[in-house]
């Protein structure tokens, strides 16, 4: 049966795993990166909404013309 690791060794292992997961970035850098990614995602969604709106208006215009309005 394995003997449990001392708490200090467990803490060190956890710290190493967290560092690896962060890719060498600090927690602050990760937050900034996540915030920038979210901002870009919002901008992309807004651009897609606007493009869809323009397409819908053109389609509506074409439908109205075809109906003689």
Biotite code that builds the C-alpha atoms (Angstrom):
import biotite.structure as struc

atoms = struc.array([
    struc.Atom([0.000, 0.000, 0.000], chain_id="A", res_id=1, res_name="UNK", atom_name="CA", element="C"),
    struc.Atom([1.270, 3.482, -0.857], chain_id="A", res_id=2, res_name="UNK", atom_name="CA", element="C"),
    struc.Atom([2.110, 5.801, 1.977], chain_id="A", res_id=3, res_name="UNK", atom_name="CA", element="C"),
    struc.Atom([0.488, 9.214, 1.765], chain_id="A", res_id=4, res_name="UNK", atom_name="CA", element="C"),
    struc.Atom([2.709, 12.102, 0.758], chain_id="A", res_id=5, res_name="UNK", atom_name="CA", element="C"),
    struc.Atom([3.440, 14.802, 3.298], chain_id="A", res_id=6, res_name="UNK", atom_name="CA", element="C"),
    struc.Atom([1.288, 17.906, 2.880], chain_id="A", res_id=7, res_name="UNK", atom_name="CA", element="C"),
    struc.Atom([4.235, 20.007, 1.688], chain_id="A", res_id=8, res_name="UNK", atom_name="CA", element="C"),
    struc.Atom([4.952, 17.553, -1.142], chain_id="A", res_id=9, res_name="UNK", atom_name="CA", element="C"),
    struc.Atom([1.279, 17.494, -2.118], chain_id="A", res_id=10, res_name="UNK", atom_name="CA", element="C"),
    struc.Atom([1.233, 21.291, -2.185], chain_id="A", res_id=11, res_name="UNK", atom_name="CA", element="C"),
    struc.Atom([4.359, 21.327, -4.345], chain_id="A", res_id=12, res_name="UNK", atom_name="CA", element="C"),
    struc.Atom([2.827, 18.791, -6.757], chain_id="A", res_id=13, res_name="UNK", atom_name="CA", element="C"),
    struc.Atom([-0.358, 20.819, -7.001], chain_id="A", res_id=14, res_name="UNK", atom_name="CA", element="C"),
    struc.Atom([1.615, 24.011, -7.627], chain_id="A", res_id=15, res_name="UNK", atom_name="CA", element="C"),
    struc.Atom([3.559, 22.301, -10.431], chain_id="A", res_id=16, res_name="UNK", atom_name="CA", element="C"),
    struc.Atom([0.347, 21.018, -12.009], chain_id="A", res_id=17, res_name="UNK", atom_name="CA", element="C"),
    struc.Atom([-1.247, 24.475, -11.830], chain_id="A", res_id=18, res_name="UNK", atom_name="CA", element="C"),
    struc.Atom([1.843, 26.087, -13.348], chain_id="A", res_id=19, res_name="UNK", atom_name="CA", element="C"),
    struc.Atom([1.760, 23.568, -16.185], chain_id="A", res_id=20, res_name="UNK", atom_name="CA", element="C"),
    struc.Atom([-1.959, 24.154, -16.761], chain_id="A", res_id=21, res_name="UNK", atom_name="CA", element="C"),
    struc.Atom([-1.403, 27.922, -16.882], chain_id="A", res_id=22, res_name="UNK", atom_name="CA", element="C"),
    struc.Atom([1.291, 27.506, -19.517], chain_id="A", res_id=23, res_name="UNK", atom_name="CA", element="C"),
    struc.Atom([3.710, 29.691, -17.609], chain_id="A", res_id=24, res_name="UNK", atom_name="CA", element="C"),
    struc.Atom([1.270, 32.601, -17.348], chain_id="A", res_id=25, res_name="UNK", atom_name="CA", element="C"),
    struc.Atom([0.449, 34.326, -14.104], chain_id="A", res_id=26, res_name="UNK", atom_name="CA", element="C"),
    struc.Atom([-3.155, 34.245, -12.878], chain_id="A", res_id=27, res_name="UNK", atom_name="CA", element="C"),
    struc.Atom([-3.439, 37.929, -13.841], chain_id="A", res_id=28, res_name="UNK", atom_name="CA", element="C"),
    struc.Atom([-2.204, 37.229, -17.368], chain_id="A", res_id=29, res_name="UNK", atom_name="CA", element="C"),
    struc.Atom([-4.724, 34.396, -17.677], chain_id="A", res_id=30, res_name="UNK", atom_name="CA", element="C"),
    struc.Atom([-7.559, 36.700, -16.627], chain_id="A", res_id=31, res_name="UNK", atom_name="CA", element="C"),
    struc.Atom([-6.485, 39.350, -19.136], chain_id="A", res_id=32, res_name="UNK", atom_name="CA", element="C"),
    struc.Atom([-6.231, 36.721, -21.871], chain_id="A", res_id=33, res_name="UNK", atom_name="CA", element="C"),
    struc.Atom([-9.687, 35.355, -21.042], chain_id="A", res_id=34, res_name="UNK", atom_name="CA", element="C"),
    struc.Atom([-11.150, 38.854, -21.000], chain_id="A", res_id=35, res_name="UNK", atom_name="CA", element="C"),
    struc.Atom([-9.651, 39.683, -24.401], chain_id="A", res_id=36, res_name="UNK", atom_name="CA", element="C"),
    struc.Atom([-10.971, 36.419, -25.826], chain_id="A", res_id=37, res_name="UNK", atom_name="CA", element="C"),
    struc.Atom([-14.451, 37.163, -24.479], chain_id="A", res_id=38, res_name="UNK", atom_name="CA", element="C"),
    struc.Atom([-14.356, 40.685, -25.938], chain_id="A", res_id=39, res_name="UNK", atom_name="CA", element="C"),
    struc.Atom([-13.351, 39.284, -29.328], chain_id="A", res_id=40, res_name="UNK", atom_name="CA", element="C"),
    struc.Atom([-16.143, 36.718, -29.108], chain_id="A", res_id=41, res_name="UNK", atom_name="CA", element="C"),
    struc.Atom([-18.711, 39.431, -28.341], chain_id="A", res_id=42, res_name="UNK", atom_name="CA", element="C"),
    struc.Atom([-17.455, 41.498, -31.276], chain_id="A", res_id=43, res_name="UNK", atom_name="CA", element="C"),
    struc.Atom([-17.702, 38.488, -33.606], chain_id="A", res_id=44, res_name="UNK", atom_name="CA", element="C"),
    struc.Atom([-21.239, 37.743, -32.463], chain_id="A", res_id=45, res_name="UNK", atom_name="CA", element="C"),
    struc.Atom([-22.279, 41.370, -32.957], chain_id="A", res_id=46, res_name="UNK", atom_name="CA", element="C"),
    struc.Atom([-20.763, 41.406, -36.448], chain_id="A", res_id=47, res_name="UNK", atom_name="CA", element="C"),
    struc.Atom([-22.594, 38.186, -37.312], chain_id="A", res_id=48, res_name="UNK", atom_name="CA", element="C"),
    struc.Atom([-25.880, 39.640, -36.022], chain_id="A", res_id=49, res_name="UNK", atom_name="CA", element="C"),
    struc.Atom([-25.428, 42.754, -38.150], chain_id="A", res_id=50, res_name="UNK", atom_name="CA", element="C"),
    struc.Atom([-24.594, 40.700, -41.247], chain_id="A", res_id=51, res_name="UNK", atom_name="CA", element="C"),
    struc.Atom([-27.670, 38.516, -40.684], chain_id="A", res_id=52, res_name="UNK", atom_name="CA", element="C"),
    struc.Atom([-29.800, 41.632, -40.230], chain_id="A", res_id=53, res_name="UNK", atom_name="CA", element="C"),
    struc.Atom([-28.541, 43.058, -43.526], chain_id="A", res_id=54, res_name="UNK", atom_name="CA", element="C"),
    struc.Atom([-29.249, 39.768, -45.299], chain_id="A", res_id=55, res_name="UNK", atom_name="CA", element="C"),
    struc.Atom([-32.744, 39.623, -43.838], chain_id="A", res_id=56, res_name="UNK", atom_name="CA", element="C"),
    struc.Atom([-33.491, 43.186, -44.977], chain_id="A", res_id=57, res_name="UNK", atom_name="CA", element="C"),
    struc.Atom([-32.269, 42.397, -48.510], chain_id="A", res_id=58, res_name="UNK", atom_name="CA", element="C"),
    struc.Atom([-34.375, 39.244, -48.576], chain_id="A", res_id=59, res_name="UNK", atom_name="CA", element="C"),
    struc.Atom([-37.428, 41.153, -47.356], chain_id="A", res_id=60, res_name="UNK", atom_name="CA", element="C"),
    struc.Atom([-36.837, 43.784, -50.020], chain_id="A", res_id=61, res_name="UNK", atom_name="CA", element="C"),
    struc.Atom([-36.589, 41.093, -52.718], chain_id="A", res_id=62, res_name="UNK", atom_name="CA", element="C"),
    struc.Atom([-39.788, 39.436, -51.483], chain_id="A", res_id=63, res_name="UNK", atom_name="CA", element="C"),
    struc.Atom([-41.650, 42.765, -51.497], chain_id="A", res_id=64, res_name="UNK", atom_name="CA", element="C"),
    struc.Atom([-40.426, 43.528, -55.055], chain_id="A", res_id=65, res_name="UNK", atom_name="CA", element="C"),
    struc.Atom([-41.528, 40.092, -56.257], chain_id="A", res_id=66, res_name="UNK", atom_name="CA", element="C"),
    struc.Atom([-44.990, 40.707, -54.817], chain_id="A", res_id=67, res_name="UNK", atom_name="CA", element="C"),
    struc.Atom([-45.199, 44.077, -56.554], chain_id="A", res_id=68, res_name="UNK", atom_name="CA", element="C"),
    struc.Atom([-45.185, 46.200, -53.422], chain_id="A", res_id=69, res_name="UNK", atom_name="CA", element="C"),
])
